[in-house]
Amino acid sequence: LDTLANRQISLMHPIQSNFHLDVREEGRLARQATAKATVTKEDISGGNNVKVDLQATVSKEDVSMALRFATEDGVQMKVTGDLSNKGKTEVSVSGTLKEHGDWRQGDITIVAGSEKQILWARGSKGFLTQEMKPAGYDALWFSFGTDIDKVRVNVTDLYVERGPDIAWSGFGLKCQVSDKNGNQWKMIYGGMLDVDFVPGVAPVKSGNFAATNLELSLQVSDVTKMKMSDVIKSIAEASNVPVKGVVVK
């Protein structure tokens, strides 16, 4: 991604990713899924138009999704898209994000049959300077929120950061789930994720270190009672690492 003079985002090269997932039960293949995501710049004659295509096959059923982000006038961004199954449109997406300073924000409507969901979205027009960090750091920001019955879900401060000497220096987000009681919203869950990469080359540590590739197989009698902390501690025990020396957060 590059940033134009007016802080719009310009896609320099197409992006393509491929995914493959096998779900096995007792050693036998139960379900299989494949997906391919493609991001291309369709047209730049009137602005910065970007198309996102996602094609997936789940249990031999083809599912495809297409999203288009168009900023033809350089001010507001139009979002359109659809989700199709076996060639039939199941979900449609539409909305307009209007400019507010360095940001674009607005409502995105998601329609599935007779059901309609409104998603509020806000995003920076480009990479904004990280004021609390040294010179050379900037980040792309997003926030989303929606109400589902009497539950409000907000994912805010979702950012991707660039550093002065590496292309990607960090990312993070905040998540909040609130329940409506009368006319008041009460938070029932709040969490955050913040990852910082060390710019430049990591210093060499003293001592002998080795990297090991592991193939891990788990047998779980009740998935609802499985805790990732217990899995990590079990791996530590199998590696002769004292459990009291393992901290899981």
PLY file of the C-alpha trace (Angstrom):
ply
format ascii 1.0
element vertex 249
property float x
property float y
property float z
element edge 248
property int vertex1
property int vertex2
end_header
0.00 0.00 0.00
1.14 3.51 -0.72
-0.22 6.86 0.33
-1.11 9.54 -2.20
-0.59 13.25 -1.66
-4.19 13.66 -0.45
-3.72 10.72 1.95
-5.84 8.33 -0.06
-4.56 4.78 -0.14
-3.17 3.54 -3.43
-2.79 -0.17 -4.12
0.60 -0.57 -5.80
0.37 -4.27 -6.69
-2.41 -6.89 -6.68
-2.59 -9.01 -3.53
-3.53 -12.68 -3.64
-3.76 -15.18 -0.78
-4.74 -18.83 -0.74
-6.07 -20.77 2.25
-6.70 -24.47 2.85
-8.33 -26.06 5.90
-8.85 -29.74 6.72
-11.01 -30.75 9.68
-10.45 -34.34 10.78
-12.37 -36.49 13.23
-10.64 -39.63 14.54
-8.10 -39.40 11.76
-10.69 -39.22 8.98
-11.32 -36.16 6.84
-14.63 -34.69 8.02
-14.75 -31.32 6.29
-12.55 -29.47 3.87
-12.46 -25.81 2.95
-10.40 -23.78 0.51
-10.39 -20.06 -0.09
-8.71 -17.55 -2.35
-8.66 -13.80 -1.71
-7.70 -11.32 -4.41
-7.35 -7.55 -4.08
-6.98 -5.60 -7.32
-7.06 -2.02 -8.48
-9.84 -1.92 -11.07
-9.65 1.63 -12.32
-7.75 4.76 -11.40
-8.98 7.06 -14.18
-11.51 8.78 -11.93
-10.08 8.00 -8.54
-8.96 5.05 -6.48
-11.21 2.01 -7.02
-10.31 -1.22 -5.29
-12.07 -4.59 -5.58
-11.78 -7.45 -3.07
-12.79 -10.94 -4.24
-13.09 -13.94 -1.94
-13.88 -17.38 -3.35
-14.32 -20.32 -0.98
-15.37 -23.95 -1.18
-16.78 -25.40 2.06
-17.93 -29.04 2.11
-17.99 -29.03 -1.70
-20.23 -25.94 -1.81
-18.89 -22.89 -3.65
-19.23 -19.56 -1.87
-18.00 -16.29 -3.36
-17.88 -12.76 -2.01
-17.01 -9.53 -3.76
-16.50 -6.11 -2.17
-15.78 -2.87 -4.01
-14.44 0.33 -2.50
-14.66 3.32 -4.84
-13.48 6.88 -4.14
-14.13 8.36 -7.56
-14.63 11.92 -6.34
-11.72 11.73 -3.88
-14.06 12.64 -1.01
-16.60 9.94 -0.19
-16.14 6.20 -0.51
-18.90 3.97 -1.85
-18.96 0.39 -0.60
-20.87 -2.30 -2.50
-20.72 -6.07 -2.42
-22.50 -9.39 -2.35
-22.14 -12.93 -1.02
-23.21 -15.72 -3.37
-23.78 -19.42 -2.88
-24.05 -21.62 -6.00
-24.49 -18.49 -8.10
-27.39 -17.16 -6.00
-26.94 -13.90 -4.08
-27.54 -14.54 -0.39
-26.23 -11.31 1.14
-25.83 -7.80 -0.29
-23.74 -4.95 1.11
-24.04 -1.22 0.39
-23.07 2.03 2.02
-21.34 5.38 1.71
-18.50 6.62 3.91
-18.33 10.42 3.95
-15.25 12.49 4.62
-14.68 14.06 8.03
-11.20 15.58 8.11
-8.66 12.77 7.97
-11.42 10.18 8.29
-14.30 8.60 6.39
-17.31 7.27 8.26
-20.88 6.15 7.71
-23.34 3.29 7.85
-23.00 0.08 5.85
-26.22 -1.88 5.29
-26.06 -5.68 5.15
-29.21 -7.39 3.80
-29.82 -11.16 3.93
-33.30 -12.09 2.75
-35.75 -10.22 4.97
-33.08 -9.49 7.61
-31.18 -6.20 7.69
-28.13 -5.31 9.77
-26.60 -1.83 10.04
-22.83 -1.69 10.55
-21.28 1.62 11.54
-17.79 2.04 10.10
-15.03 4.61 10.41
-11.58 4.56 8.83
-8.66 6.88 8.28
-8.17 8.18 4.74
-4.57 7.04 4.85
-1.70 6.40 7.22
-1.86 8.97 10.03
1.13 10.08 12.07
1.48 8.31 15.42
1.72 11.33 17.70
2.81 9.33 20.77
5.74 7.68 18.97
9.03 8.91 17.49
9.14 10.40 14.00
8.59 7.96 11.16
5.68 5.99 12.63
2.21 6.15 11.08
-0.85 3.91 11.09
-4.03 3.04 9.23
-7.07 3.06 11.56
-10.52 1.42 11.49
-13.52 1.14 13.84
-16.72 -0.89 13.47
-19.87 -1.30 15.53
-23.33 -2.84 15.33
-26.35 -3.71 17.47
-27.66 -7.29 17.47
-30.99 -7.40 19.31
-30.04 -5.99 22.73
-26.32 -6.55 22.38
-23.89 -3.94 21.04
-20.56 -5.05 19.59
-17.80 -2.52 18.95
-14.38 -3.21 17.45
-12.45 0.05 17.73
-8.93 1.36 17.23
-8.08 -1.43 14.81
-4.78 -0.27 13.37
-1.89 -1.38 11.18
1.31 0.56 11.89
4.36 1.29 9.73
7.75 2.02 11.23
10.66 4.13 9.99
12.86 1.21 8.89
10.45 -1.71 8.41
7.20 -1.80 6.45
5.09 -3.24 9.29
5.83 -2.35 12.89
2.67 -3.27 14.77
-1.07 -3.80 14.93
-3.83 -3.83 17.51
-7.50 -3.43 18.32
-10.01 -2.96 21.11
-13.23 -4.93 21.51
-16.27 -4.18 23.65
-19.56 -6.04 24.08
-22.42 -4.28 25.87
-25.87 -5.38 27.00
-28.89 -3.05 26.98
-30.79 -2.68 30.22
-33.66 -0.26 29.75
-32.16 2.83 28.13
-28.65 2.15 29.41
-25.81 0.13 27.86
-23.69 -1.90 30.29
-20.37 -3.36 29.20
-20.22 -7.12 29.77
-16.88 -7.71 28.03
-13.91 -5.56 27.11
-10.57 -6.58 25.69
-7.65 -5.29 23.70
-4.76 -6.54 21.59
-1.59 -4.57 20.97
1.46 -5.99 19.17
4.68 -4.02 18.62
7.48 -5.29 16.43
11.04 -4.20 17.13
12.24 -2.04 14.21
15.44 -3.12 12.51
17.40 -6.29 13.19
16.74 -8.07 16.49
19.85 -8.27 18.70
21.59 -11.65 18.90
20.92 -13.40 22.21
23.69 -15.12 24.13
23.62 -18.88 24.56
22.64 -21.82 22.35
19.27 -21.63 20.64
17.56 -23.97 18.21
14.30 -23.89 16.29
12.10 -26.98 16.25
9.11 -27.73 14.04
6.33 -29.61 15.82
3.39 -31.62 14.53
0.75 -31.59 17.23
-2.27 -33.89 17.53
-4.95 -33.32 20.16
-7.65 -35.67 21.37
-10.46 -33.81 23.17
-13.42 -35.59 24.76
-15.36 -32.37 25.39
-14.44 -29.31 23.35
-16.52 -27.00 25.56
-14.20 -27.70 28.51
-10.93 -27.33 26.63
-8.75 -24.41 27.68
-5.79 -23.21 25.63
-3.89 -22.58 28.86
-4.20 -26.30 29.73
-2.95 -27.24 26.25
0.13 -25.03 26.64
0.87 -26.44 30.10
0.54 -30.00 28.79
3.04 -29.24 26.02
5.39 -27.79 28.63
5.11 -30.93 30.77
5.80 -33.15 27.76
8.91 -31.05 27.09
10.11 -31.50 30.71
9.48 -27.84 31.53
8.19 -27.33 35.09
4.58 -26.11 35.01
5.33 -23.60 37.75
7.71 -21.91 35.32
5.00 -21.46 32.69
2.90 -18.29 32.71
-0.17 -18.20 30.44
-2.01 -14.89 29.96
0 1
1 2
2 3
3 4
4 5
5 6
6 7
7 8
8 9
9 10
10 11
11 12
12 13
13 14
14 15
15 16
16 17
17 18
18 19
19 20
20 21
21 22
22 23
23 24
24 25
25 26
26 27
27 28
28 29
29 30
30 31
31 32
32 33
33 34
34 35
35 36
36 37
37 38
38 39
39 40
40 41
41 42
42 43
43 44
44 45
45 46
46 47
47 48
48 49
49 50
50 51
51 52
52 53
53 54
54 55
55 56
56 57
57 58
58 59
59 60
60 61
61 62
62 63
63 64
64 65
65 66
66 67
67 68
68 69
69 70
70 71
71 72
72 73
73 74
74 75
75 76
76 77
77 78
78 79
79 80
80 81
81 82
82 83
83 84
84 85
85 86
86 87
87 88
88 89
89 90
90 91
91 92
92 93
93 94
94 95
95 96
96 97
97 98
98 99
99 100
100 101
101 102
102 103
103 104
104 105
105 106
106 107
107 108
108 109
109 110
110 111
111 112
112 113
113 114
114 115
115 116
116 117
117 118
118 119
119 120
120 121
121 122
122 123
123 124
124 125
125 126
126 127
127 128
128 129
129 130
130 131
131 132
132 133
133 134
134 135
135 136
136 137
137 138
138 139
139 140
140 141
141 142
142 143
143 144
144 145
145 146
146 147
147 148
148 149
149 150
150 151
151 152
152 153
153 154
154 155
155 156
156 157
157 158
158 159
159 160
160 161
161 162
162 163
163 164
164 165
165 166
166 167
167 168
168 169
169 170
170 171
171 172
172 173
173 174
174 175
175 176
176 177
177 178
178 179
179 180
180 181
181 182
182 183
183 184
184 185
185 186
186 187
187 188
188 189
189 190
190 191
191 192
192 193
193 194
194 195
195 196
196 197
197 198
198 199
199 200
200 201
201 202
202 203
203 204
204 205
205 206
206 207
207 208
208 209
209 210
210 211
211 212
212 213
213 214
214 215
215 216
216 217
217 218
218 219
219 220
220 221
221 222
222 223
223 224
224 225
225 226
226 227
227 228
228 229
229 230
230 231
231 232
232 233
233 234
234 235
235 236
236 237
237 238
238 239
239 240
240 241
241 242
242 243
243 244
244 245
245 246
246 247
247 248
